[in-house]
Amino acid sequence: MTQPTGKTLPAEKLVELLGKMLLAWDGQWFLKVAESCGLETAVELNARVRESEARIEMRELMKALGLKEAAGLEEAMEVIQFYGRDVFSGVVQADYRAEGGALTVDVCRCRPQEGASKAGLKPDTPCIACARLWNAWLGTLIPHSQWETDIRESLGRGASHCLIQIRKSAGKSAEPGNRP
């Protein structure tokens, strides 16, 4: 892409810039809803929008990657890692571990949490949306599955990192071959 000044930006820099602008747009939307409707309403609407957007993100990403669905939890985890790192410019920095049909996410940096804190909100405001996010992502990547999220530790609640455990809901299959 050629800039008016004759300078160009590499694709990676454009993706990073877009990720930052999307995060800023999301934060501004949230703040304006909170001003207009109150914080409690804004938090609930944000959680609902984030859950809905998570499904769209994974459907579009799978389409772009040429995937019909993830082969299982490990591949779903790889898609989520790719999304967070390469598509959404490191909004969340985390380590992921899939074992025994469960996913453990250890977050060392969460830019939405940092933004909430800078805006003078309760730093755990984004944590409410995060609790719904994982079921939406994994349920889209592995259709017909339901997931439960347990946020054991949270940056927004004073911990040094977030420790999130996601497990398949009872009675639901996490692997495509095990579906009824």
C-alpha positions in Angstrom: 0.0 0.0 0.0 1.4 3.4 -1.0 1.0 6.2 1.5 0.4 9.9 0.5 4.0 10.6 1.6 5.4 7.9 -0.6 6.1 5.6 2.4 4.7 2.1 2.5 3.7 -0.2 5.4 4.4 -3.9 5.3 1.3 -6.2 5.6 2.4 -7.2 9.1 2.4 -3.6 10.3 -1.0 -2.9 8.7 -2.4 -6.0 10.5 -0.9 -4.7 13.8 -2.3 -1.3 13.2 -5.8 -2.6 12.4 -5.8 -4.8 15.6 -4.9 -1.7 17.7 -7.6 0.4 16.0 -10.2 -2.4 16.5 -9.3 -2.6 20.2 -9.6 1.2 20.5 -12.9 1.2 18.7 -14.2 -1.6 21.0 -13.0 0.3 24.1 -14.6 3.6 23.0 -17.9 1.8 22.2 -17.9 0.3 25.6 -17.2 3.7 27.3 -19.9 5.5 25.4 -22.5 2.7 26.3 -21.4 3.0 29.9 -21.9 6.7 29.9 -25.3 6.4 28.3 -26.7 3.3 29.9 -24.6 2.7 33.0 -21.7 0.4 33.7 -23.7 -2.7 34.5 -25.7 -2.5 31.2 -22.4 -1.9 29.3 -20.7 -4.9 30.8 -23.7 -7.2 30.0 -23.9 -5.9 26.4 -20.2 -6.1 25.9 -20.2 -9.8 27.1 -23.1 -10.6 24.7 -21.5 -8.8 21.8 -18.1 -10.4 22.5 -19.7 -13.9 22.6 -21.5 -13.3 19.3 -18.4 -11.8 17.6 -16.3 -14.8 18.8 -18.4 -17.1 16.7 -18.0 -14.8 13.6 -14.3 -14.6 14.2 -13.8 -18.3 14.2 -16.2 -18.9 11.2 -14.4 -16.4 9.1 -10.9 -17.6 10.2 -11.8 -21.2 9.5 -13.0 -20.1 6.0 -9.8 -18.2 5.4 -7.7 -21.2 6.5 -9.8 -23.6 4.4 -11.0 -25.5 7.5 -14.5 -27.0 7.8 -13.9 -27.5 11.5 -11.1 -28.3 13.9 -10.0 -31.9 14.1 -10.1 -31.7 17.9 -9.1 -29.6 20.8 -5.4 -29.4 20.0 -6.2 -28.0 16.5 -8.8 -25.7 17.9 -6.2 -24.4 20.3 -3.7 -23.8 17.4 -6.4 -21.8 15.5 -7.1 -19.7 18.6 -3.4 -19.1 19.2 -2.9 -18.1 15.5 -5.9 -15.7 15.8 -4.6 -14.0 18.9 -1.0 -13.7 17.8 -1.2 -13.1 14.0 -4.7 -11.7 13.3 -5.4 -9.7 16.4 -1.9 -8.4 17.0 -1.2 -9.9 20.4 -4.2 -8.4 22.2 -3.7 -11.2 24.7 -0.3 -12.9 25.3 -0.8 -16.4 26.7 0.5 -19.9 26.8 -2.0 -22.7 25.9 -2.0 -26.3 26.9 -4.5 -29.0 25.8 -4.5 -32.2 27.7 -7.0 -34.7 28.8 -9.8 -33.1 26.7 -9.3 -29.7 28.6 -7.6 -26.5 27.7 -5.5 -24.4 30.1 -4.7 -20.8 29.2 -2.2 -18.9 31.2 -2.4 -15.2 30.2 0.5 -12.9 31.1 -0.9 -9.8 29.3 -4.4 -8.7 28.5 -4.7 -5.4 26.6 -8.5 -5.1 27.3 -7.9 -5.4 31.0 -5.1 -2.8 30.7 -7.4 -0.5 28.9 -10.2 -0.9 31.4 -7.8 0.0 34.2 -6.5 3.1 32.3 -10.1 4.2 31.7 -10.7 4.1 35.5 -13.0 1.2 35.3 -12.8 -1.9 37.5 -9.9 -3.7 35.9 -11.9 -7.0 35.9 -14.6 -5.5 33.6 -13.3 -7.5 30.5 -13.1 -10.7 32.6 -16.9 -11.0 32.4 -16.8 -11.2 28.6 -13.8 -13.6 28.7 -15.9 -16.1 30.7 -18.3 -16.5 27.7 -15.6 -16.2 25.0 -14.1 -19.7 25.2 -17.4 -21.6 24.7 -18.2 -19.5 21.7 -14.7 -20.0 20.1 -14.5 -23.7 20.8 -18.1 -24.4 20.1 -17.6 -22.8 16.6 -14.3 -24.6 15.9 -15.7 -27.9 17.2 -19.4 -27.9 16.3 -21.9 -29.5 18.6 -19.7 -29.1 21.6 -20.3 -27.0 24.7 -17.5 -25.8 27.0 -17.3 -24.5 30.6 -14.9 -21.8 31.6 -13.3 -21.6 35.0 -11.3 -18.4 35.6 -9.1 -19.5 38.5 -6.9 -16.5 38.6 -7.3 -13.1 36.9 -5.1 -10.1 36.1 -8.2 -8.0 36.5 -8.7 -9.2 40.0 -5.1 -8.6 41.2 -3.3 -11.9 40.2 0.0 -11.8 38.4 -1.6 -13.7 35.5 -4.9 -15.2 34.4 -5.3 -18.9 34.7 -8.3 -20.1 32.7 -9.4 -23.7 32.5 -11.9 -24.8 29.8 -13.5 -28.2 29.9 -16.1 -29.9 27.8 -19.5 -29.7 29.4 -20.9 -32.9 30.7 -22.7 -35.0 28.1 -21.2 -33.1 25.1 -18.4 -34.4 22.8 -15.2 -32.4 22.4 -14.0 -34.5 19.5 -15.7 -34.6 16.1 -15.5 -38.4 15.8 -17.3 -38.8 19.1 -20.5 -36.9 18.2 -23.8 -38.6 18.4 
